[in-house]
Every structure is written in C-alpha cells, then in structure tokens.
C-alpha cells in the first residue's frame, strides 16, 4: 500500500468540504420543488349575478322565529316576501324555497404541472311557516338538502 502524500487532516477537511458542498447543492436543488408546490385554497363561488347572501339559513331561522311570539311583519322584514302563500282554515301558510349552487375550485402547481378540479353542489332550503288567525307564528319547519 502506498502512503498518502497529503497529511491525513488535510484529506479530512477536503471530505468535509465536499460533504457540505453536496448537501448545499441538494438543498438548493430541492428548493424549487418546495417553492412551486403551493396549492390555492378552496373557494366557494356564489351564483353569477347574485350579489347578496340569502338570510334563509338555519341559524337565522332559529334566531328570528319564536313560536307564539313572532309576527308576520317580523318574518316579512327578516326574510322578505314568501315564494308561496296558502290558506288552510283560519291559518295562513308561508313557504320560502331557495336553491343555491356552490362551486369549489381547487388548483395548484407543481414544477411545470398545473392541476385543478371543480366540484359543484346544489343546496335546497325550504322554510314553511304556519301563522294563526292573529298573524303570529304557530309553527314552522325548515328542511335543507344537498345534492
């Protein structure tokens, strides 16, 4: 075996510097992968042209309607005019029916590859309010369906 012409300590320093250089290059080489791998948050889009959000939600119904106390005037002020009005004996029945369309778009980029997906969902919300002869809420029913 041939003895090394360079001192042992010198070879150790060269090996350490090579290791640091390789580690640095690997880190810098992986940086673009990390920097480009960002994905946009999902967003819910309202119907085109719809500028105000409907107040016909389960929370708003619970907050606004109290059986035996809430009047037709309060309901009209809160939810607007009903979609349908019917009569059964001495009681009046108001129906609110809303269908909303929601679209979620997920998009992202990874190096040179763009990926996106679009998911649509419809939600049907129906509120039926039963008024007594004095125009006070006797009962109500709220149904919501996703399809």
C-alpha positions in Angstrom: 0.0 0.0 0.0 1.3 3.4 -1.0 1.5 6.0 1.7 -0.5 9.2 1.2 1.5 12.2 0.2 -1.0 14.5 1.8 -1.4 14.7 5.6 -4.4 12.9 7.0 -6.0 16.0 8.5 -5.9 17.7 5.1 -7.9 14.9 3.4 -10.5 15.1 6.2 -11.0 18.7 5.6 -11.5 18.1 1.9 -14.0 15.4 2.6 -15.9 17.6 5.0 -16.0 20.4 2.4 -17.2 18.1 -0.3 -19.9 16.8 2.0 -21.1 20.4 2.8 -21.0 21.3 -0.9 -23.1 18.2 -1.9 -25.5 18.9 1.0 -25.9 22.5 -0.1 -26.4 21.6 -3.7 -29.1 19.1 -2.8 -30.8 21.6 -0.6 -30.8 24.3 -3.3 -31.9 21.7 -5.9 -34.9 20.8 -3.8 -35.9 24.4 -3.1 -37.7 24.9 -6.4 -39.9 21.8 -5.7 -40.9 23.3 -2.4 -41.4 26.8 -3.7 -43.6 25.7 -6.6 -45.7 23.2 -4.7 -48.3 25.6 -3.5 -52.0 25.0 -3.8 -54.7 27.6 -3.8 -57.3 27.4 -1.1 -60.7 26.1 -2.0 -63.2 28.8 -2.6 -67.0 28.8 -2.8 -68.5 30.9 -5.6 -71.9 32.3 -5.5 -74.3 32.3 -8.4 -73.3 34.6 -11.2 -75.1 37.9 -10.7 -76.1 37.1 -7.1 -74.7 40.0 -5.0 -76.4 39.5 -1.6 -76.3 36.4 0.5 -79.6 34.9 1.5 -80.8 35.2 5.1 -82.6 31.9 4.8 -80.2 29.8 6.9 -80.9 27.5 9.9 -79.1 29.9 12.2 -81.1 32.9 11.0 -84.4 31.0 11.3 -83.7 30.0 14.9 -82.6 33.5 15.7 -85.6 35.2 14.1 -88.6 32.9 14.6 -90.1 32.1 18.0 -93.4 30.2 18.1 -96.2 32.1 19.6 -94.4 35.5 19.5 -93.0 36.3 16.0 -95.4 38.2 13.8 -95.9 38.1 10.0 -94.5 41.6 9.8 -91.2 40.5 11.5 -90.9 37.5 9.2 -91.6 39.7 6.2 -88.9 42.2 7.4 -86.3 39.4 8.0 -86.9 37.0 5.0 -88.7 39.2 2.5 -91.9 38.2 0.7 -92.7 34.4 0.7 -92.4 32.4 -2.5 -95.8 30.9 -1.9 -98.8 31.7 0.3 -101.6 29.3 1.0 -104.6 29.1 3.4 -105.9 26.2 5.5 -108.9 27.1 7.5 -108.1 30.2 9.6 -104.3 29.8 9.3 -102.1 31.2 6.7 -99.0 29.2 5.5 -95.9 30.9 4.0 -93.3 29.0 2.1 -89.8 30.1 1.3 -87.9 27.9 -1.1 -84.3 28.7 -2.1 -81.9 26.7 -4.2 -78.2 27.7 -4.2 -75.4 26.5 -6.4 -71.9 26.3 -5.0 -68.8 25.6 -6.9 -65.4 24.8 -5.3 -62.3 25.1 -7.4 -59.0 23.5 -6.2 -55.9 24.4 -8.2 -52.2 24.1 -7.8 -48.9 24.0 -9.5 -46.0 21.5 -9.0 -42.9 22.4 -11.1 -44.4 22.5 -14.7 -47.6 20.6 -14.0 -50.8 22.6 -13.4 -53.7 20.7 -11.7 -57.2 21.8 -11.0 -60.6 20.3 -10.1 -64.0 21.7 -10.0 -66.8 20.4 -7.7 -70.4 21.7 -7.9 -73.1 21.2 -5.3 -76.7 22.3 -5.0 -78.4 23.1 -1.7 -82.2 23.3 -1.5 -83.5 25.1 1.6 -87.3 25.2 2.3 -88.9 27.1 5.2 -92.6 26.6 5.9 -94.2 28.9 8.4 -97.7 28.4 9.9 -99.5 31.5 11.2 -102.6 31.6 13.4 -105.6 33.8 13.0 -103.8 36.7 14.7 -100.9 36.5 12.2 -98.4 35.1 14.8 -96.2 32.1 14.1 -97.9 28.9 15.4 -95.3 26.5 14.0 -92.5 26.3 11.4 -90.5 23.7 9.6 -87.0 24.1 8.0 -85.6 21.5 5.6 -82.3 21.6 3.8 -81.0 19.1 1.2 -77.6 18.8 -0.5 -77.4 17.2 -3.9 
